[in-house]
Amino acid sequence: MKAALTTLGCKVNHYETEAMRELFVQDGWEIVDFSDLADVYVINTCTVTQTSDTKSRQMIARAHRMNPGALVVAVGCYAQTAPEAVASLEGVGLVIGTSGRKEIVLRVKDALASKADDSYISPLYEMREFEPLSAVRDSRTRATLKIQDGCVNFCSYCIIPYARGPLRSRPLNEISAEVTLLAKEGYKEIVLTGIHLASYGRDLAKESTTLLDAISRASESDGIRRIRLGSLEPLFVTESVAKALAENPKICRQFHLSLQSGSNTVLKRMNRKYSAEEYLSALALLRKYMPDCAVTTDVIAGFCGETEEEHTETLAFCKQAAFARMHVFPFSLRKGTKAETLPGQLPKGIKEARAKELIALGKELTQAYLTAQVGSVVEVLAESGGAGYSGNYIRVKTDVPEGEIVRIQIEGFEGETAFGKRLD
């Protein structure tokens, strides 16, 4: 039997698709490209924007056109928030939400065996426990481990709390076991990820468990040389947290600190839980204890009611923050969120123009950051293709075998790829 899988949306979705792919492989399935003829097509859907819903539906339709006799399986966030609508789409035979994916192979087999004419909506479990999908082997040197799911922040533009449910954390003993296994397999770098990573541990029975405890467990294995963190929230970065991160030599000096806007009035309308001043304080703490760290961020352009003055505030804020990289998105309205009822929806042209300004600024900041790295010495974990990444996530040319770590003094850049002199 042949299975094909594809993903829409965020890095966590991609992680979950790869974990499901591995489950099919373990069961003896042949995995083929999504554009090839398959017996089963699995679409891991996204619902973060209206456009995401549309793209999810289009991918489902594409699978059905490629093989009308195949079982089309819709999983993920769109399937979770609109199961009946998804089930009604032509070709869909099985709908699974954002839980129960660990049993996807069994559910697919049941659906194939039943040969039902109507699509089947698999029970959408109450999302109360963490679903222990195995780590994803991104390459032969780096693996990603999801340790947290769910969000309860209810930002006014975001549907994810409804799609992902409440906070669930992977137990510490499971983190230890997974990391130990990865170390035995020869992995050198672990990426810890989640939907709202900074909230790790709040749901666990043991009081005061935090992301620092998870990092500590992941650091125990001698074979693991690096731990890279997914997106963090500014309020997580206190003096004690920044100090603890700096004292752990395995922590990669690259932090993705979510921003969305540099204007306090926009942040308030977004229902973000921090101010621009608190964000700058978190940034200062990271740089106080780790001066060489790279800080990246996300910014939404043209949120509801955003004035030209508020946009200018965000531009000025980003310049002051001196980000290493910015991911910019024009605001996209999502039905079912509080933002749908907010006044001041901006024309598409204005949103795109402001996004363009922010993207241009981001490129300038990235170039400034990279230029400042000339002369610095970085440790590079070699990957395939004659290059690897430093702890602060600079791509660096190297001729050492994949999996080796080498010290290189950066001498210059070709585009955004560094080159330099090997020191050991």
N, C-alpha and C positions, 0 to 999 in steps of 0.2 A: 504494500500500500504506500502511496505517495502523499506527502503532506507539504503544503506551502504556507508560510506565515509572513505577515507584514505588519508594520507598526505605523501608527500615526501618533504625533504628540511628543511628550516629554521624554527625558532620559530614563525616568522610572518605567515608563511604558516600554521602552526599548529593552530595559533590563528584564522585565516580566516576559516579553516575547521570547527573548533568548532562553530564559528559564523553561518556558513551555516547549521550545524547540528541543531542548535537551531531554525533556520527558518523552517526546516522540522518538528521539534517537535511541534512548534506553529501551524503549519498547520494540525496537526493530524496524521502525518506519524509515523509508527513504525520504529525505528532505530535498525538495526541489525548489528552484527559483519561483517566485510568485508569478512570473510571466509564463511559466511552463504548465503543461497539463498535469493536474493533480487530482487525487480522489477527495481530498479535504483541503479547504482553504480556511485559514484562521486569520481574521482581521482584528487586531488589537486597536480598538477605536479610541478616539479622543473627543472630548466635549468642551474644551476650554473656551471655545468661541463658536459662534454660529457657523463660521467657515469650517471649523473642525468637524461639526456635525455633517455638513455638506460633503466634505472630503471623505468622511467615513462611509456615507451612503454611496458615494461614487466608487469607492474601492470595493464595497460589497457587490455593486452592480457589475463591476469589471470581472470579479471572480466568477460570478454566475454566467457572464457572457463567454468566458474562456472555456468553461465546462458546465453546461446546464445540468448535467447529471451528478455533479459533485456535491458534497455536503459543505455548505458555507457556514462557518461558525463565527459569530460576532461576540467578542469579549471586550472587557475594559469599560472605560468611563461612560461613553455614550450608551453602550448596552446596559449599563447599570441605571442611568438616569431616565432612559426612555425604552425599556425592554419591549413593551407592546408595539411601539412604533418601529423598532428595529425588526421585531419578529414578523411584521407585516410586509417587509421589503421582499421583493421577488428573489427567490433563491435561498433565503436564509432558512437553515434547518435547525440551528441550535443557537441559543442566546445564553451567554454566561456573563456575569457582571464583573466586579472587581474583587470577588472572593470565590473560592472553589476552583481556582485554576490549577491547583495541584492535582486535581482529579480529572483534568481535561481529557486525557487519553481514554480513560474509562467512560466518560460521558460521550465522547465521540463514537466509541465502539457501540455504546448502547443506542445512540441515534442512528448509526448505520444499520444496526441489526433490526431496529423497529420499522425502518422503511416507511415512516409515517409521511403522509402527504402534507400535513401541517407542521409548521415550525414548532419547536419545543423550547420553552423558556425554562432553563435550568433554575432550580430554586435559588433565589438571590438571598444568600445567607445574611443574617445580621452580622455586621462587621465588628465583632467584639474581641476577636483574637487575631494575633498576627499570623498571616499565612506564610509558612516557612518554605518559600521557594529557594532553591539552592543558589549558590553564588554563580555569577556569570563570568566565564573566562573570556575577557575582551581580547586578549592576545596571549602569547606564551609567557608574558612577564607581568601583566596587570589583570586583576580580577575585581569585579564590583560586587559588593555585598549589601543588599538592602536590609536595613535594620529597623526601619520605622515606616509606618503607613498612617494615613488619615490626617485630618486637619480640622481644628475647631476655631480658626481665626475669623472666618466669614468676612473676608475683605469684600467690599461692596461690588467689585467687578468679577468675583471668582465663583465658579460653580463647583469647584473641586471638593469642598466639604460635603456637598450632597452626593457627589460621585464616589468619594473615597471613605466617607464615614468618619467616626471618631478616632482618636489617637490609639494606635496599637504599636507596641515596641517588641522587638525580638528579644527573648530572654538572654541574659548575659552568657549562660552556659552554652547556648546554641551559637552565639557569636564566637566563643572560644573554640568550639568544635569545628566550625566552618573554617576559621582562620588557620587552625592547626592542620587541617586537611590541605588547604591551599599551599601552605608552607611546604608540606611534604611533596606536593606536586611541583615545587620549584618556583612558585610565584614570589616576586619580590615586592610588588606594590598592591595594596588593597585600597579600593575606593569605597568609603562608607556613604550610603545614600539613603534617601527617604523622601516622602512628600513634604514633611515639615521636620527636618532632621533635628533642629535645635530643641524640639519638644520631646526627644527621646527620653523614656523612663518615667514620664509623668503618670502613666497608667499602670506601672508595675507595682506589685504588692509591697516590695521593699521601698520604704520611704526614702526620699532624697536621692534616688537613682537618677543620674543625668547622663548626657552624652559623654562627659568626661569618663564615666565608668565604662561605657562601651569602647571608647578609645583605649582605655587602659587594658581591657581584655584583648583587643585587637593587637596591642603592642607586645603582648607576652611572648609570642613566638619569635625565636631568634632568626628564623628564616625570612620573616617579613622585614624588609628594610625601610619601607615607606608606607605611610597612611595618608591618604588624600581624602578630604571632606567634601561632601556635597554642599548645597546652598544652605547658608546660615541666616539667622535673623539678627539684626543689630543689637537688640536688648539681651541676647544671649552672651554677648561679649562684655563681660565685666572685667575688672582688674584681675581677679583671681583666675578667671578663665583664660585670659590672654597670657598670664604668667605660666599657667599650667601647660598650655599649648606650646609655649616657647621652650619650656623645660623638657619637652618630649622630643628627642632628636629624630624620631621617625615621622613626625608631622610635617607634611609638605607645606612649604611657605607660600601657599596660594590659597586664598579664601574668597569664596563667592558670597558676597554680602548683599542681600536683596535690598534694593532702594525703591524703585517704581516712580518716585518723584522727589525732587529737591525742594518742593514748595510745601510748607506746613499746611496751608489751606487745602491743597490738593490731597495731601496725605490724610487729612481729616475726612474728606469726602470719600476717600478710598477705604476708610475704616482701618488704616494701618495703625499699629499700636505704638509707634515711635514718632519722634519729631526729627526734623533735619539736624537739630543740635545734638540729639542723642545718637544719631547715626555718625556724625563727625566724631563724637566722643569714642564710639566703638572703633572707628577707623584709627584714631590717635592711639588707642591702647594696643591695637595689633602692631602698629608701626613702632610704638615705644619698645615693645619687647622683641619684635622681629623686624628690624629696619629694612631687611632685604625682601620682605614679603610682597607678593603681588595681590592686589585686591581687584576683583572683577564684580560686575553688577548687572542688573536688569533695569531698564527704564521704559515706562509706558508714556508715549507721546499723545497728547490730545485727549486726556480724560474728560469726562463730563464737566462742562462749565469752565474748563481751563482757559484762563485769559492769557493774553500776550505777555502780561507782566509775570504771571505764574510760570509760563514757559521760560521766560528769561531767567527767573529765579532758578529753575532746574538747570539751565545751561551754566549759570554761574556756579551753582553748587558742584556740578560735575567737574568743572575746571579746578575748583578748590580741592576736591577730593582726589584728583589726579589718578583716576582709575587706570589699571593696566589694560583693561578691556571692558567695553560696554556692549551689552546686547539690547538693542532698541526695537520696540514694537509699537506701531500705531494702535491706539485703543480700538478694540473690537467689542461691540456690545454683545452680551450673552443674555438671552432670555432666561428668566428665572432668578436673576441676581438683583440685588438692590439697585445696582446702577441702571437697570432698565427703567426705574421710576424717577431717576434724577433728572433735573432740568439741564438745559445747555448742551444737548448732544451736538457735537461739532461736525461740520461737513467733512467728507472724506478728504478733500483736497487740503484742508487746513491740517488735518492729522498727519497726512503724508508729508506735507512740507515741513512740519515740526520734527517729524521722525528723521527726515533727511538732514536737518540741521544737527540733530543729536548724533546721528551716525557719522557725519563729517567730523564733529568734535571728538567722537570716540576714536576715530582713526588717528587724529592728531595726538591724543593722549597715549594711544598704544605705541605710536612711533617715538614719542618722548620717553616712555618707559623703557622701550627696547634700547634706545640710544644710551640711556643712563646705565645699562647693563654692560656696555663695552668696558673691558678691563676686569670685570668681576669673575670669580672662580665659582663654577657650579658643578654639582654632581649630576651626571647624566645617566639615566637608565636606558641602555641601548635597546631599540626595538628593530623590527624588520625595516628594510628600505634605506639603510645607511644613516639613520638618525635616531634620536631618542628625545626624552623630555627631562628637563631639570625639575627640581622640587617646586620651583615657582612657575612651572609650566611654560618654559621657553623651549621651542623645538631647536635642537642642536645637532649638527652633523657629527657623525662619529663613525669610525671604521672598526669598532670592536664588535665581537659577536653578540647576538641578541641575548639579553638577560644579564649582561655584565654591567657594572656600574663604574664609571670612569670620571675623573676630575678634569674639567676643561676650563681654560681661561678664555673667555669670549673676546675675540678680536674684531668682529664685525658681523654684519647681517647681509644675507641675500634675501630680499623680501622680508619675511618675518622668521626666517630660519637662520640661526646663529652658526658661525664657524669659529674655530679657535685652536689653541694649542693644548695638546694633551699633557697633563702634568704628572701622570703616574702610569 
